[in-house]
Amino acid sequence: MNWQEFFAMGGYGFYVWTAYGITFIVLVANVVVPIVQRKQFLRQQALKQQRQDL
């Protein structure tokens, strides 16, 4: 078996690699989105605290 056959996966390569790609994107999003939301939340809370201190 060579690499071309491996990536072709018996003619189903497009579907298999597309599924892997979508899965990878979802997993990355599941890590990145909460981090971004946490930063936004902390920034909002800091601004809220500054307004209350005035």
C-alpha positions as CSV (number, residue, x, y, z in Angstrom):
1,M,0.0,0.0,0.0
2,N,1.4,3.4,-0.9
3,W,0.4,6.9,0.4
4,Q,-1.9,7.6,-2.5
5,E,-4.0,4.5,-1.9
6,F,-4.1,5.3,1.8
7,F,-5.4,8.8,1.2
8,A,-7.9,7.6,-1.4
9,M,-9.2,5.0,1.0
10,G,-10.8,2.8,-1.6
11,G,-12.6,5.7,-3.3
12,Y,-14.1,7.0,0.0
13,G,-11.2,9.3,0.9
14,F,-13.1,12.5,0.2
15,Y,-15.9,11.6,2.6
16,V,-13.5,10.2,5.3
17,W,-11.1,13.2,5.2
18,T,-14.0,15.6,5.1
19,A,-15.4,13.9,8.3
20,Y,-12.0,14.1,9.9
21,G,-11.7,17.8,9.0
22,I,-15.1,18.7,10.4
23,T,-14.5,16.8,13.6
24,F,-11.1,18.5,14.0
25,I,-12.7,22.0,13.5
26,V,-15.4,21.2,16.1
27,L,-12.9,20.0,18.6
28,V,-10.8,23.1,18.2
29,A,-13.9,25.3,18.5
30,N,-14.8,23.5,21.7
31,V,-11.4,24.6,23.2
32,V,-11.2,28.1,21.7
33,V,-14.7,29.4,22.2
34,P,-14.8,29.1,26.0
35,I,-11.4,30.8,26.3
36,V,-12.6,33.7,24.2
37,Q,-15.9,33.9,26.2
38,R,-14.0,33.9,29.5
39,K,-11.7,36.8,28.3
40,Q,-14.8,38.8,27.3
41,F,-16.5,38.1,30.6
42,L,-13.5,39.1,32.6
43,R,-13.1,42.3,30.6
44,Q,-16.8,43.1,31.1
45,Q,-16.5,42.5,34.8
46,A,-13.4,44.7,35.1
47,L,-15.2,47.6,33.3
48,K,-18.3,47.1,35.5
49,Q,-16.0,47.3,38.6
50,Q,-14.4,50.4,37.3
51,R,-17.7,52.1,36.8
52,Q,-18.8,51.2,40.3
53,D,-15.6,52.5,41.8
54,L,-16.2,56.0,40.3
